[in-house]
């Protein structure tokens, strides 16, 4: 057995084995083949196959193919590929619910004969109306009094295809007043005149999930049927079917765990299908999608995805995982594995006038702290290309790359300095005339020249042209609702990027770290020798974030000698910056990390100071400036922002006086960054004002409690971890508008 801390499901499995309830653990992964599996399925795959493997059991792969109108063999193959790629093997052949259609039909006949099922002829609208509400019991259909003989006859004729779709359904006869809405005579079979990709045209009726799933588990000898939380209320039907049919033990039991939700993406197969069918993405394997095929094509590794699933753990309450955790997992996996090479996305020519000849510089693929070896020869001559952003004619404060007055090191090579700037007719810099210091070669530098950074470069005549696809989040909002939330900049294609020749000629790997840019993968479909294509897997951690994390507290005295900056390392503050830091921490009571960010960036600090004039409460404003505003300023200049400090102050005020929540404030910020509209106007027009009326919130809490009676019992029996579940459900019901503090307080009062 494994030595990691065991989650609640593994504890159940161990107890069942220890007590002798089961001799062997049998799990199953039962997807419906109506779309490509996504990262949420990866969690379920990891859990079901992982538990079976850990406890010496078996895991089945079963296609839940009970809806012929949406299913296809393409999806079956995609599911099989995903399971294999993640490193798992299913027991025996792939299983299908359609393999059991005859047995399921026989059990349905048995329920009819027992008086536990009947053919109902109500319309879909009438069935919905008769079901009642969470506070009002339902009423049974008048057709429930049909005789066993009439039900058997109608059900047989349904099977033969004598009726139209929707004309009849088969329902279980349970309890129309049950507090669990799922138990109010649930549907067992419906009519569908559709060709089934495996059963062909044999059947005109198909079983519903609640009937087919538990019986398929029983047929296969499954012991632990692991489902996501949305099936929690279905467990009562699961047990009812097996117990009513008096099936011989051993029998399966259902257990629920929290599904995986990630911000800035959608997991609904319906919404993913819409993106594919409308051509918004290139297909199910588009690297921007959360499908396993998409992650695979983007360059993610199975190890990273499985590590991510292990990292987030197995919980009993739903929550939203920050996508940065997934990005951390892939960086963590790739960092010790992949070679580092140099790439220039936006080339700027540099002519080194005092260099003659040509040489090849030996350069390691891996930094000193990576336990791998390997090197390549990097060509060097008087003509090279650097990144356009690595030269600035009129640099901002804190800019440490090449300027007319500041030399810089070429990674693995020499220090150069700018002699002349060549511009085109429009005033755009097109070339730098430079000189190098012959005794400054990396590894044997005797020049005595101090530089503050090293930049990437490629030799002009031997560099290889590649296409680079830069990916950002598909949605611009944290919890996207629809296509209106799409990020228009989710894909940027750079056609004329340049890489050092070893990337193409030596092919040391299919994944690389392009230094100072990110991790990249040779596209498995579009890559060719004539047109090499690389997909960005994930960017590197932002260098400014690295500085913030490593920044030490300001020193009382400025160092006598300024040291050159190493990549990712903090530079000591100037006297002016130290004074700002002192004011921000002591007078304005900002935390040291926020104060450090503001003090070191003149654009941010001036924006912050201006906002304070409109609303003199610094903490919320500072958080907006150092997060949202700072993120925008990485992409554009201060003057090009569509909003002004006064609008950020206005937004902060609405958060402080609880007019809107922090979550809604982020949505409003997205809006003002696009439109420049006033925040108060956006909140008013879109009805985003926070709900703080205790009467309204209390009604929502009552509805949530009525829908989750089993969880209420568990909470009151001592499972205090469910408190977060109830708070989350109420906030979800309010569309994120309910005042979180009030929700917490009232939920605690109501639950007792």
C-alpha positions in Angstrom: 0.0 0.0 0.0 1.1 3.6 -0.5 2.5 5.7 2.3 0.8 9.0 1.3 -1.9 10.5 3.5 -5.0 8.6 2.5 -8.1 10.3 1.3 -11.6 9.3 2.5 -12.2 7.0 -0.5 -9.0 5.0 0.1 -9.9 4.7 3.8 -13.3 3.2 2.8 -11.6 0.8 0.4 -9.2 -0.3 3.1 -12.0 -0.8 5.7 -14.0 -2.9 3.2 -11.0 -5.1 2.5 -10.1 -5.4 6.2 -13.7 -6.4 7.2 -13.9 -9.0 4.4 -16.8 -7.2 2.7 -15.0 -7.7 -0.6 -12.1 -10.1 -1.5 -11.0 -7.8 -4.4 -11.4 -4.2 -5.3 -13.1 -3.6 -8.6 -13.6 0.0 -9.9 -14.7 1.3 -13.2 -14.4 4.4 -15.4 -17.7 4.8 -17.2 -17.7 7.8 -19.6 -20.5 8.6 -22.0 -18.9 8.6 -25.5 -20.4 11.9 -26.5 -17.3 14.1 -26.5 -13.5 14.0 -25.9 -12.5 13.5 -22.3 -11.2 16.6 -20.4 -9.0 17.3 -17.4 -12.0 16.6 -15.1 -12.1 13.0 -16.5 -8.3 12.8 -15.9 -9.1 13.2 -12.2 -11.7 10.4 -12.4 -9.3 8.2 -14.4 -6.5 8.8 -12.0 -8.8 7.9 -9.0 -10.5 4.8 -10.4 -7.5 3.2 -12.0 -5.2 4.4 -9.2 -7.2 2.9 -6.4 -7.6 -0.4 -8.3 -3.8 -0.6 -8.9 -2.9 0.4 -5.3 -5.0 -2.3 -3.8 -4.2 -5.1 -6.2 -7.6 -4.9 -7.9 -9.1 -4.3 -11.3 -10.5 -1.3 -13.1 -12.9 -1.6 -16.1 -13.3 0.9 -18.9 -17.0 0.9 -19.7 -18.7 3.2 -22.3 -22.1 4.4 -21.1 -23.6 4.2 -24.5 -27.3 4.6 -23.8 -28.0 7.7 -25.9 -27.5 6.9 -29.6 -28.2 10.4 -30.8 -25.0 11.9 -29.3 -22.5 9.0 -29.3 -19.8 8.1 -31.8 -16.9 5.7 -32.3 -14.6 8.8 -32.6 -15.3 9.6 -29.0 -14.8 5.9 -27.9 -11.3 6.0 -29.5 -10.5 9.4 -27.9 -11.4 8.0 -24.4 -9.3 4.9 -24.9 -6.4 7.0 -26.1 -6.7 9.3 -23.1 -6.6 6.4 -20.6 -3.6 4.8 -22.3 -1.7 8.1 -22.6 -2.1 8.7 -18.9 -0.4 5.4 -18.3 -3.3 3.1 -17.3 -4.6 -0.3 -18.5 -8.2 -1.5 -18.1 -9.0 -5.0 -17.2 -10.0 -7.2 -20.1 -11.8 -5.8 -23.2 -13.5 -2.4 -23.3 -17.0 -2.9 -21.9 -20.2 -1.2 -23.1 -23.5 -0.7 -21.4 -25.1 -1.8 -24.7 -23.6 -5.2 -24.0 -26.1 -5.6 -21.2 -29.3 -4.2 -23.0 -31.0 -7.7 -23.0 -30.3 -8.2 -19.2 -31.4 -4.7 -18.4 -34.6 -5.2 -20.3 -35.3 -8.4 -18.4 -34.8 -6.7 -15.1 -37.2 -3.9 -16.2 -39.8 -6.6 -16.9 -39.2 -8.0 -13.5 -39.9 -4.6 -11.9 -43.2 -4.3 -13.8 -44.3 -7.7 -12.6 -43.5 -6.7 -9.0 -45.7 -3.6 -9.4 -42.6 -1.4 -9.0 -42.6 0.1 -12.5 -45.2 1.3 -14.9 -45.6 2.7 -18.4 -46.5 6.4 -18.2 -48.2 8.3 -21.0 -48.0 11.9 -19.6 -46.2 14.5 -21.8 -42.8 15.7 -20.8 -44.4 19.0 -19.6 -46.9 17.1 -17.5 -44.3 14.9 -15.9 -42.3 18.0 -14.9 -45.5 19.6 -13.5 -46.6 16.5 -11.6 -43.1 16.1 -10.0 -43.8 19.1 -7.6 -41.1 21.3 -6.0 -38.6 21.0 -3.2 -41.3 22.4 -0.9 -44.3 20.9 -2.5 -44.8 17.1 -2.9 -45.5 15.7 -6.4 -48.6 13.7 -7.5 -48.5 10.4 -9.2 -49.6 10.0 -12.8 -53.1 8.6 -13.5 -51.4 6.0 -15.7 -49.6 4.5 -12.6 -52.8 2.4 -12.0 -52.4 0.4 -15.2 -52.4 -3.4 -14.6 -49.2 -5.4 -14.8 -50.5 -7.0 -18.0 -51.2 -3.6 -19.7 -47.7 -2.4 -18.7 -46.0 -5.5 -20.0 -47.9 -5.2 -23.3 -47.1 -1.4 -23.7 -43.5 -1.9 -22.8 -43.1 -4.7 -25.3 -44.6 -2.6 -28.0 -42.3 0.3 -27.0 -39.4 -2.0 -27.6 -40.7 -3.0 -31.0 -40.9 0.7 -32.1 -44.7 1.0 -32.3 -44.9 4.4 -30.6 -43.5 7.9 -31.3 -40.7 9.4 -29.2 -42.1 10.9 -26.0 -45.4 9.0 -26.3 -44.6 6.7 -23.4 -41.8 6.2 -20.8 -41.2 3.5 -18.2 -41.0 4.8 -14.7 -40.2 3.3 -11.3 -43.0 3.5 -8.8 -41.3 4.8 -5.6 -42.5 7.9 -3.7 -43.9 11.1 -5.3 -43.6 13.0 -1.9 -39.9 12.1 -1.3 -37.7 15.0 -0.2 -35.2 13.7 -2.8 -36.7 14.8 -6.1 -34.8 12.1 -7.9 -36.9 9.5 -6.1 -40.2 10.8 -7.4 -40.9 7.9 -9.8 -37.8 8.4 -11.9 -37.7 7.4 -15.6 -36.2 4.0 -16.4 -36.6 3.9 -20.2 -37.5 6.3 -23.0 -38.3 5.8 -26.7 -35.6 6.8 -29.2 -35.8 5.9 -32.9 -32.1 6.3 -33.6 -29.4 4.1 -35.0 -27.0 2.9 -32.3 -23.4 2.7 -33.3 -23.1 -0.8 -31.8 -26.6 -2.2 -31.3 -27.6 -0.9 -34.7 -31.4 -0.8 -35.1 -32.3 -3.6 -32.6 -33.8 -1.3 -30.0 -36.3 1.5 -30.1 -36.0 2.0 -26.3 -32.9 2.9 -24.3 -32.3 2.7 -20.5 -31.8 5.9 -18.4 -28.5 6.4 -16.6 -30.0 5.7 -13.1 -31.3 2.3 -14.2 -28.4 1.2 -16.4 -25.5 2.4 -14.3 -26.1 0.5 -11.0 -27.0 -2.7 -12.9 -24.0 -2.5 -15.2 -21.8 -2.2 -12.1 -23.5 -5.2 -10.5 -23.1 -7.3 -13.7 -19.3 -6.5 -13.8 -18.8 -7.2 -10.1 -17.8 -3.6 -9.3 -17.3 -3.0 -5.6 -16.8 0.7 -5.4 -18.7 2.9 -7.8 -17.0 6.3 -7.6 -19.0 9.3 -8.9 -18.8 13.0 -8.8 -20.9 15.0 -6.4 -23.7 15.8 -8.8 -24.7 12.2 -8.6 -25.1 12.3 -4.8 -28.9 12.4 -4.9 -28.9 9.6 -7.5 -27.3 7.2 -4.9 -30.8 6.6 -3.4 -32.1 5.3 -6.8 -28.8 3.3 -7.2 -29.6 1.5 -4.0 -33.3 1.2 -4.6 -32.9 -0.6 -7.9 -30.4 -3.2 -6.6 -32.4 -3.8 -3.3 -35.8 -3.9 -5.0 -34.6 -6.6 -7.5 -33.1 -8.5 -4.5 -29.8 -9.1 -6.3 -27.5 -11.5 -4.7 -24.4 -10.1 -2.9 -21.7 -9.0 -3.3 -23.2 -5.8 -4.6 -21.6 -2.4 -5.5 -22.0 0.8 -3.4 -21.7 4.3 -4.8 -19.4 7.0 -3.2 -19.1 10.6 -4.3 -16.2 13.0 -4.6 -15.9 16.6 -5.7 -15.6 17.1 -9.4 -12.7 19.1 -10.8 -13.5 22.7 -11.7 -10.8 25.1 -13.0 -11.1 28.8 -13.4 -10.8 30.5 -16.8 -12.2 27.5 -18.6 -15.3 25.4 -19.1 -15.8 21.7 -18.4 -19.3 21.2 -19.8 -19.1 18.8 -22.8 -22.0 20.7 -24.3 -20.1 24.0 -24.2 -16.9 22.3 -25.5 -18.9 20.9 -28.4 -20.3 24.3 -29.1 -16.7 25.7 -29.3 -15.7 22.9 -31.7 -18.8 23.0 -33.9 -18.8 26.8 -34.3 -15.1 26.8 -35.3 -14.0 28.9 -32.4 -11.3 26.4 -31.8 -9.6 24.1 -34.4 -11.0 20.9 -33.0 -11.2 18.7 -29.9 -7.4 18.7 -29.7 -7.0 22.5 -29.8 -4.3 23.3 -27.3 -6.5 26.0 -25.7 -9.2 23.4 -24.7 -9.1 21.6 -21.3 -9.5 18.2 -23.2 -6.8 15.6 -22.6 -6.2 15.6 -26.4 -5.7 19.4 -26.2 -3.2 19.2 -23.3 -1.4 16.4 -25.1 -1.0 18.4 -28.3 0.0 21.5 -26.4 2.9 19.6 -24.9 1.7 18.7 -21.4 3.0 15.4 -20.0 0.9 12.6 -18.5 3.1 12.9 -15.4 2.3 16.5 -14.9 -1.5 15.9 -15.2 -1.4 13.0 -12.7 0.8 15.0 -10.3 -1.8 17.8 -10.6 -4.6 15.4 -9.8 -2.7 14.2 -6.8 -1.8 17.7 -5.7 -5.5 18.9 -5.6 -6.5 15.7 -3.7 -9.9 14.1 -3.3 -12.5 16.2 -1.5 -16.1 15.9 -0.5 -17.1 19.5 -1.4 -16.9 21.2 -4.8 -14.6 24.1 -5.3 -12.8 25.9 -8.1 -9.1 25.1 -8.6 -6.9 28.0 -9.8 -5.4 27.2 -13.2 -2.0 28.3 -11.9 -1.8 25.0 -9.9 -2.0 23.1 -13.2 0.6 25.4 -14.7 2.8 24.9 -11.7 2.5 21.1 -12.2 3.8 21.2 -15.8 6.6 23.6 -15.0 7.6 21.4 -12.0 7.7 18.4 -14.3 9.5 20.0 -17.2 12.1 22.0 -15.3 14.5 19.1 -14.5 13.9 17.4 -17.9 14.0 19.7 -20.9 17.0 21.4 -22.6 17.3 25.2 -22.5 17.8 26.9 -25.8 17.6 30.4 -27.2 14.8 31.8 -29.3 14.0 35.3 -30.6 10.4 36.0 -31.2 10.6 39.5 -32.5 14.1 39.9 -34.0 16.1 43.1 -33.9 19.4 43.0 -35.9 22.6 43.8 -34.1 25.9 44.3 -36.1 29.0 43.9 -33.9 31.4 46.1 -35.8 34.6 45.1 -34.1 34.1 41.4 -34.4 35.6 39.5 -37.3 35.3 35.8 -38.3 33.1 33.1 -36.8 33.1 30.8 -33.8 31.0 28.1 -32.2 30.4 28.5 -28.5 30.0 25.4 -26.4 26.9 25.9 -24.2 25.2 23.5 -21.8 21.6 22.5 -22.4 21.0 22.5 -18.6 21.7 24.8 -15.7 24.0 23.7 -13.0 21.2 22.7 -10.6 19.6 20.2 -13.1 21.0 16.7 -12.8 21.3 16.2 -16.6 24.1 16.6 -19.0 24.3 17.7 -22.6 25.5 20.6 -24.7 25.5 22.1 -28.1 27.6 24.4 -30.2 26.0 27.9 -30.6 27.3 29.7 -33.7 28.4 33.3 -33.2 29.4 36.0 -35.7 29.3 39.8 -36.1 25.6 39.7 -37.2 23.1 38.5 -34.6 19.4 39.1 -33.6 18.2 39.9 -30.2 14.6 40.5 -28.9 13.2 43.9 -29.8 12.1 44.4 -26.2 15.7 43.8 -25.0 16.7 47.2 -26.4 15.3 50.5 -25.2 16.5 53.9 -26.5 14.9 55.8 -23.6 14.7 53.2 -20.8 12.4 53.3 -17.9 13.8 53.2 -14.4 14.8 49.7 -13.5 15.4 48.5 -17.1 18.6 46.4 -17.1 19.0 45.3 -20.7 20.7 47.0 -23.6 20.4 50.8 -23.9 22.6 53.5 -25.5 24.4 53.9 -22.2 24.1 50.4 -20.7 26.0 47.3 -21.9 24.5 43.8 -21.6 25.7 40.2 -21.7 24.8 37.9 -24.6 23.9 34.6 -22.9 26.9 32.2 -23.1 28.9 34.8 -25.1 30.2 38.3 -24.8 29.3 41.7 -23.3 28.3 44.2 -26.0 27.5 47.9 -25.9 25.4 50.0 -28.2 27.3 52.5 -30.5 24.6 53.6 -32.9 20.9 53.2 -33.4 19.6 52.8 -36.9 15.9 53.8 -37.6 13.6 53.6 -40.6 11.6 56.4 -42.1 8.9 56.0 -39.4 11.4 56.3 -36.6 11.3 52.6 -35.7 14.5 51.1 -34.5 15.6 48.5 -37.2 19.3 47.9 -36.3 21.8 48.4 -33.6 25.5 49.0 -34.3 27.5 47.6 -31.4 30.9 46.6 -30.2 31.9 43.7 -28.1 34.5 43.3 -25.4 36.9 40.5 -26.5 37.9 39.5 -23.0 34.4 39.3 -21.6 33.5 35.8 -22.9 31.2 34.0 -20.5 33.1 31.6 -18.2 36.4 33.4 -18.7 35.4 37.1 -18.3 38.4 39.3 -17.5 36.9 42.6 -18.6 35.9 43.9 -15.2 32.7 45.3 -16.8 29.6 45.0 -14.6 26.3 44.2 -16.3 22.9 43.7 -14.8 21.3 41.1 -17.1 22.0 38.5 -19.8 19.8 38.3 -22.9 19.1 35.6 -25.5 20.2 36.0 -29.1 20.7 34.0 -32.3 23.4 34.2 -35.1 21.8 35.9 -38.1 22.9 33.6 -40.9 22.5 30.2 -39.3 19.4 30.7 -37.1 16.3 28.6 -38.1 13.0 30.2 -38.8 10.1 28.7 -36.9 6.4 29.3 -36.3 5.6 29.8 -32.6 2.1 29.6 -31.3 1.6 31.5 -28.1 -1.4 30.4 -26.0 -3.3 32.4 -23.4 -6.4 31.4 -21.4 -9.4 30.7 -23.7 -11.7 32.8 -21.5 -11.0 36.3 -20.1 -13.2 35.9 -17.0 -12.5 33.7 -14.0 -15.9 31.9 -14.1 -16.9 32.1 -17.8 -20.6 31.8 -18.6 -20.7 31.7 -22.4 -19.1 32.8 -25.6 -19.3 36.5 -24.6 -16.5 35.7 -22.1 -14.0 34.4 -24.8 -10.5 35.9 -24.7 -9.9 37.4 -28.2 -6.1 37.1 -27.6 -6.1 33.4 -26.6 -3.9 32.5 -29.6 -1.1 34.6 -31.1 0.9 33.1 -34.0 4.4 34.3 -34.6 5.5 33.3 -38.1 9.1 34.4 -38.2 10.6 33.6 -34.9 14.2 32.4 -34.9 15.9 29.6 -32.9 19.4 28.5 -32.7 20.1 25.7 -35.2 20.6 22.9 -32.7 16.9 23.0 -31.9 16.1 21.8 -35.5 19.3 20.0 -36.5 20.1 18.0 -33.4 16.5 17.6 -32.1 17.8 17.0 -28.6 14.2 16.8 -27.4 10.6 17.5 -28.6 10.1 19.9 -25.6 12.4 22.8 -24.9 12.6 25.8 -22.6 13.1 28.9 -24.8 15.1 30.9 -22.3 13.2 33.8 -20.6 10.1 33.0 -22.6 8.6 29.6 -21.6 8.3 25.9 -22.4 7.6 24.8 -25.9 6.6 21.6 -27.8 7.0 20.6 -31.4 3.4 20.4 -32.6 2.8 16.7 -33.3 0.5 17.4 -36.3 1.6 20.6 -38.0 5.4 20.3 -37.5 7.4 19.6 -40.6 11.1 20.1 -41.7 9.8 22.8 -44.1 7.7 24.5 -41.5 8.8 23.8 -37.9 5.9 24.7 -35.5 6.2 25.0 -31.7 3.4 25.3 -29.3 3.8 27.2 -26.0 3.1 24.7 -23.2 3.3 27.3 -20.5 5.1 30.6 -19.9 7.9 30.9 -17.4 7.0 32.4 -14.1 6.9 36.1 -14.5 10.3 37.6 -13.7 8.8 40.5 -11.7 6.9 37.9 -9.6 10.2 36.2 -8.9 11.7 39.5 -7.8 8.8 40.2 -5.5 9.2 36.8 -3.8 12.9 37.1 -3.4 12.9 40.7 -2.4 14.4 41.3 1.0 13.4 44.0 3.4 15.0 47.4 2.6 18.4 48.0 4.0 19.1 51.0 6.2 22.1 52.0 4.1 22.6 51.8 0.4 25.4 49.4 -0.6 28.7 51.0 -1.5 29.1 48.9 -4.6 26.1 47.8 -6.8 26.3 44.1 -7.8 25.2 42.9 -11.2 21.7 41.4 -11.3 21.3 37.7 -11.7 18.2 36.5 -13.5 15.3 36.5 -11.0 17.2 38.2 -8.3 16.3 41.5 -6.5 18.2 44.7 -7.0 18.7 46.9 -3.8 16.3 49.8 -3.5 17.3 53.3 -4.2 17.0 55.9 -1.4 13.8 57.2 -3.1 12.3 53.7 -3.3 13.2 53.0 0.3 11.4 56.1 1.4 8.3 55.1 -0.5 8.5 51.5 1.0 8.8 53.1 4.5 5.7 55.3 3.9 3.7 52.5 2.4 4.4 50.0 5.2 4.4 52.3 8.3 2.0 55.1 7.4 -0.4 53.4 4.9 -0.2 49.9 6.6 0.3 48.0 3.3 1.9 44.6 3.6 5.6 44.4 2.6 5.1 42.5 -0.7 2.5 45.0 -2.0 4.6 48.0 -0.7 7.8 46.5 -2.3 6.0 46.2 -5.7 4.7 49.7 -5.6 7.9 51.3 -4.4 10.0 49.7 -7.1 7.8 50.7 -10.0 7.4 54.4 -10.7 4.4 53.9 -13.0 2.5 51.8 -10.5 3.3 54.1 -7.6 2.2 57.3 -9.4 -1.0 55.5 -10.5 -1.6 54.5 -6.9 -0.9 57.9 -5.5 -3.3 59.5 -8.0 -6.1 57.0 -7.0 -5.6 57.8 -3.3 -6.6 61.4 -4.0 -10.1 60.3 -5.0 -10.5 57.7 -2.2 -8.0 57.9 0.7 -8.3 54.2 1.8 -5.1 52.6 0.5 -5.3 48.8 1.1 -8.0 47.8 -1.5 -6.6 50.3 -4.0 -3.1 49.0 -3.6 -4.3 45.4 -4.2 -6.0 46.4 -7.4 -3.0 48.3 -8.6 -0.4 45.7 -7.9 -2.5 42.9 -9.4 -4.9 43.9 -12.1 -3.3 47.2 -13.2 0.2 45.8 -13.0 -0.8 42.9 -15.2 -2.2 45.3 -17.8 1.0 47.4 -17.7 3.1 44.4 -18.8 1.2 44.5 -22.1 0.8 48.2 -22.7 1.9 51.7 -21.8 0.2 53.7 -19.0 -1.1 56.2 -21.4 -2.9 53.6 -23.5 -5.1 52.3 -20.6 -8.8 52.9 -21.1 -9.3 53.7 -17.4 -7.8 56.2 -15.0 -6.8 56.1 -11.3 -10.1 57.7 -10.3 -12.1 54.7 -11.7 -9.9 52.2 -9.7 -10.6 54.3 -6.6 -14.3 54.2 -7.3 -14.1 50.4 -7.7 -12.2 50.0 -4.4 -14.8 52.1 -2.6 -17.6 49.8 -3.8 -15.7 46.8 -2.5 -15.0 48.5 0.8 -18.6 49.6 1.4 -19.8 46.1 0.2 -21.8 47.4 -2.7 -20.0 44.6 -4.7 -18.0 41.6 -3.8 -14.3 41.2 -4.7 -15.2 38.6 -7.2 -17.7 40.9 -9.0 -15.1 43.7 -8.8 -12.8 41.6 -11.0 -15.5 41.3 -13.5 -16.1 45.0 -13.5 -12.4 45.7 -13.9 -12.4 43.5 -17.0 -15.2 45.6 -18.3 -13.6 48.9 -17.7 -10.3 47.8 -19.1 -12.1 47.1 -22.4 -14.6 49.9 -22.5 -13.3 52.7 -20.1 -16.8 52.9 -18.7 -17.4 54.2 -15.1 -17.6 51.3 -12.6 -20.8 52.6 -10.9 -22.5 52.7 -14.2 -21.5 49.1 -15.1 -22.7 47.8 -11.7 -26.0 49.6 -12.1 -26.7 48.6 -15.7 -25.8 45.0 -15.3 -27.4 44.5 -11.9 -24.2 43.5 -10.2 -24.9 45.1 -6.8 -24.2 42.7 -3.9 -27.1 41.1 -2.2 -27.0 42.0 1.6 -30.6 41.6 2.5 -30.7 38.8 5.1 -34.3 37.9 4.2 -33.3 37.3 0.5 -30.2 35.3 1.5 -32.1 33.3 4.1 -34.6 32.2 1.3 -31.6 30.9 -0.8 -30.2 29.1 2.2 -33.5 27.4 2.8 -33.6 26.2 -0.8 -30.1 24.8 -0.6 -30.8 23.0 2.6 -34.0 21.5 1.1 -32.0 20.2 -1.8 -29.2 18.7 0.3 -30.9 17.0 3.3 -28.4 14.2 3.4 -25.5 16.7 3.8 -27.4 18.5 6.5 -27.6 15.3 8.5 -23.9 14.7 8.0 -23.1 18.2 9.0 -25.2 18.1 12.2 -23.7 14.6 12.9 -20.3 16.3 13.1 -18.9 16.6 9.5 -18.0 20.3 9.9 -16.1 20.3 6.6 -19.5 20.5 4.8 -19.9 24.1 6.0 -17.9 25.3 3.0 -20.2 23.2 0.7 -23.3 25.0 1.9 -21.7 28.4 1.6 -20.5 27.6 -1.9 -24.0 26.4 -3.0 -25.7 29.6 -1.7 -23.1 31.8 -3.4 -23.6 29.8 -6.6 -27.4 30.2 -6.4 -27.0 34.0 -6.0 -24.8 34.2 -9.1 -21.9 35.3 -6.9 -23.8 38.4 -5.8 -24.6 37.4 -2.2 -22.5 39.1 0.6 -20.0 36.3 1.6 -19.8 37.5 5.2 -23.5 37.5 5.6 -23.8 34.1 3.9 -21.3 32.6 6.3 -23.1 34.1 9.3 -26.6 33.0 8.2 -25.6 29.5 7.1 -24.0 29.0 10.5 -27.1 30.2 12.3 -29.5 28.1 10.2 -27.4 24.9 10.5 -26.9 25.4 14.2 
